[in-house]
Amino acid sequence: MFGLDNLPYGVFDDRVGVRYGDQVLDLAAALDEDVFRAPSLNPFLALGRPAWQETRRRIQALLRAGTAHLIPLAEVELRLPFEVADYVDFYCSLEHASNLGRLFRPGEEPLKPNWRHLPVGYHGRAGTVVVSGTPVRRPYGQLGEGRFGPTEKLDIEAELGFVVGVGTAPGEQPGAFEDHVFGVTLVNDWSARDIQSWEYVPLGPFLGKSFATSVSPWVTPLEALEHCRVPGRAQEPEPLGYLKRTADWGLDLRLRVELNGRTVSEPPYRGMYWTPDQMLAHLTVNGATLRTGDLFASGTVSGPEDPGSFIELGRPFLADGDTVTISALTSGGMSLGEVSGTVT
């Protein structure tokens, strides 16, 4: 699950490492480069795709030959793997968007007219992106007309996040997806449904989302996921030209959502309506820049039978002390690690 074909990157004790089995390879010691003596992946991410590929080959060769720079995973403290520059959350699952449309707007069409024409998204709060294991405090806000207090409807959203390495200048359109996006990480977009439903019309999510977003301590390189690429989902109507880019692929992953150690859902990523490349294209089409450390997420991953949020499952919302863990496996059995958080 964490073999030579995987090698996700993380940060521990103010330096960079990669996971190999139940150990962490200390890249600062093993490769002796300044970019790995850093408290985030950002300096390495900024080097670009040729450097990412060459470093991966060097690490694989080093591990095959044997190295003294492996540390037991249990002995390190994992940190937020990258400094988040900007955070954008999309809404790419047809099933999730339809389910929430029925719940939030009963009696109306589940999907707004724009949904099949563009990847809907909103700008999140980078400063409250936290690493897995960070406690999540129950947020306060307006719960309806004349009501204020702690949320009574705390929920999760199981998502896949994409981490930008190489940025763009203002007005510059990005090149190939793989030249800008380094890899993926698991995301839990914590959501206060009562705050969200009261505030989100007409401008979209705000306090119902901005209190916490948890990410895995591991970023899996795109190069490690080539084995699980699948064709993108059929789209109707045909998207506009800027959304018809060359990287028309999705990923054959299955997420797992656990509540207090029990599996409650296993949503598949491969059925997502909008592709990662279409998210990137829409994010930048107006001239907005990319920056090293940008994070954009897929939105809730939901399948026809396996939703990625509790509100869709029709189960009770989260209580104080509940722990939610989201993990994922590729079709080839490769692990993307996990993201976990406990409500306080």
N, C-alpha and C positions, 0 to 999 in steps of 0.2 A: 504493500500500500504506500510505503514511502521509500521505494527503491531508487535505483539509478535513473529510471525513466521519469521520476517525479521531481524531487529536489526543490521543494518550495522554500522561499526566502523569508526570513524573519529577523527580528532585532532582539538582542538580549544583552543586558549589562553594558549598554552604550556601544555595542558593536554588532556587526551583521553576521548572520550564520545561515546555513541551510540545513533542513531536516533530512536525516538519513536514518530510516528505521526509528528507533527510540533514542537517537542521539542527535546532537547538533554539531555540525562542522563549523569551527570558529574560522571564518574567512579572513579576519584580520591577522590571525597567526599563520594560517595555511597559505595564503596568497600574498601577504605582506604588501597590501596596497591601502593608501589613505582612504579611499572611498568606503572601505569596510571598517575603518575605525571611526564610525559615525553613529549617532543615536537614531538614525532613520535610514531607510533605503534610498532617500531622495538623491544623494550624490551619485549613487550607482545607476539609478533609473535614468538620470539625465544624460548618461553616456551614449545611449541609443542602442539600436538593435545589433549592430556588429559586435559591440562590446558584450552585450547580453549573451549572444551566441558563443563567443569565444570563452567567456567565463564559464558557461555551462560545460563546454568541452573540457576545460581545465579541471573543473571540479570532478567530473566523471572519471577522468584519467587518474586524478589524485586518489579517489576512493577505491578505484580498482587496484591501484598499487599498494594501498595501505597508508595510513597517516596517524600520527600521534595527536592530532588536533581535534579529536572527537570528544564531546562532553556529554554525559548522560542527560537526557532531556529533563529528568526530575531535579537536576541540580541547577537549572537556569531559571531566571525570571524573564518571561517573555513580555515584550512591550508593544505599544502601537507600532506596527511595522513601517509606516511611512507618515510623513507630515502631510496632512490633508490640506491641499490648497483650496479647492472648491469641491462641493458635493452636489450632485444632481441625481434625483431619483425619478426613474421613468415608471411606466404603467403598461408593461408590454404583454401581459397575459390577457388574452381574450376572455378566458374563463373567469379570472379574477375581476376584471373590469365589469363583466356582465353580472356576476354575483353581487358585487357591491352596488352597482346601479339599481338592481332590484331591491336591495336592502335600504339604500339611502334615498331612493326616489320611487317609492311604490306607486304604481299606476302610470308611470312614464316608460318610455323606451329605455332599456338598460344602458345602452351606449349612446353617448352624445354624437351628433353628426360628424364631428371631426375625428373620432377615434380611429377609424379605419384609414384615414388619410395621412396621419402623422403620429410619431411616437410621443404621446402626451407625457410631460414631465413637469417637475417643479424644482426650484433651487432650494436645497436643504441647508442645514447649518453645520459647517465644517468643524466648528469649535466644540461640538458635542458628539463627535465621532469618537468612540472609546474602544479599547481593546477588549477582547473576550475575557470574562472573569470580573470585569468591573461591575460593582453593584448598580442597579438601576433604581433610582428613587421615583416613587409614584408622583407624577406631576400634578400641579394645581392649575386650575383655569376655570373659565366659564363653562358650565355644564348645560346651560339653557337660559331662557329668559329669567333674570333675577336670581340665578343660582351660581354660586362660586364654591369651589372646594377641590379636594383631591379626586382625580378621575375614578369613576366607578366601573369603567369599561376599558381596562388596560389590556392591550392585545399585542400580538407580534406579527411580523411579516417576514417570511423566509425568502431571501433574495440572493442573487449573485451580483457581485460588484466587479467593476473593471477599473484597473489602476493605470493611469497615464504616466508614461515615462518621459516622452519627448513632446514639448509644447509647440505652439504655433504663434506667429506674430498676429497682431490685430488685422483682421480682414483676410488672413491667409487660410485657405481651405486645406485640411489635412490630406496627406498622401495616403499610402496604404495603411490599413488598420494596424497591421503588425509593426509598422514603423513608429507608431505612437503609443500603442497600448502594450504594456509589459506583461500583465498577467491578471489573474482573477483572485478574488477573496470572497468568503462567505459573509453575508450581511444579515443582521436582524434589525429591521426598521420598526422599533417599538412605536406603538400607536395608541393614543388615548381616543377611543371612538366617540365618546360623548363630547369631548372638547372639539374633535375633528368635525363631527356632524353639525355642530352649532356654528362653527366659524368658517367652513370651507367655501361657502357661496358668498361672494362671487369670485374671490381671488385664489382659492385653492388652499391646501394645507398650510398651517402655520404652527401654533402652539401645540396642536395635537400630535405633532411629529418631531418638533425641534428639540425636545428635552433629552433625547438619547438615541444614538444609532450605534450598535455594536458590530465590530468586525473581527474576523479571525486574526490571530497573530501571524498567519502564514499567507504569503502571496505566491500562487502557483503560476509559473511562467506559461505563456500561451504555447510556447514550443512543446511543452509537456502534454498538451491537450490535443495535439493534431490527430491522435488516434480516435478521438470521440467526436470529431466534427461531422455534422449531418446537414443535408440540404435545408434551407430555410422553408418555413411554412408557406403554403400558397396564400396569396393576398388578393383580395377583391374589395374595391377596385384596384387597378394597377397603380402603384405609387408613382409620384412625380419623379422626374428625371434625377434630381439630386439624391433621391433615396434608392436609386437603382445602381448601387455600387458593385464592385467586383467581389467583395467578400460576402457572398450570399450563403452564409452558413450559420447554423446553430450548434449547440453542444448537447451530446447525449449524456446528460447527468441526471441523477436522481437524488434529490435532497431528502433528508430525514428530520422531522421535527419531534423532539422528545420533551415531555413535560414531567419533571420530577422522576426522570429515568424511564418513563414509559413512552413508547412510540405512539404518536397520535396521527401522523400523516407522513406520506412519502411522495411529495409532489415531483413530477418530471419536468426538467427544464426544456427538453427537446421540442415541446409543443408551443413554445413562446411565439407570439405572432410577429413581433418586430425583432430583427436581428441585432447583434452587438454593433455591426458596422452602420446600420441605419440609425441607431442611437447616436453614434459619433457624428454622423453626417448631419443629423437634425440639430444636435447640440451646437454645431459650429457654423451652420449655413448663413446665419445673420452676421458673421464676422467675429463672433465671440472667440476669445483665445482659449487654447489649452495650456495648462501649466503642469510642470512636473509635480506629481502628487495629487492631481485631480482624481476624484473618485466619482464614477457614475454607475448607478445600480439599476437592475432590470425591473424593479418593482416586484411585487409578490409573485412567486412562482406557484401557480395553481393548475392542476389538471382537472379533467372532467370528474374524476372520482377522488382526487387527493388535493384538497385546498392547502394553501400555504399560510393561512391565518385562522385564528380561532373563531372569528365572527362568521366566517364561511362554514365552519364545521358545526355551528349551532351549539357549541359547548360553552360552559361558563367562562367568564373572563378571568384574568389572573388575580390571585390573592397574594398578599404579602408573604414572602418566604418561598414562593414558587420559583423554580429554576427551569429555564427553557434552554435547550441545547439544539442547535442546528448543525448537521453534518451533511456531507455529500460524497458520493462515489460516482466515478465515470463508468461508462459501459465496459471498460476494461478492468475495473476493480481498483482504480487509483483513487486514493483519498485526497480530498481537499481540506482535511482537518475539520475543525469545528469552531463554532462561536457560541458562547454560553453566557448567560446572565441571570442573576437572582434579583427578584423584586424586593425592595426594602421600604 
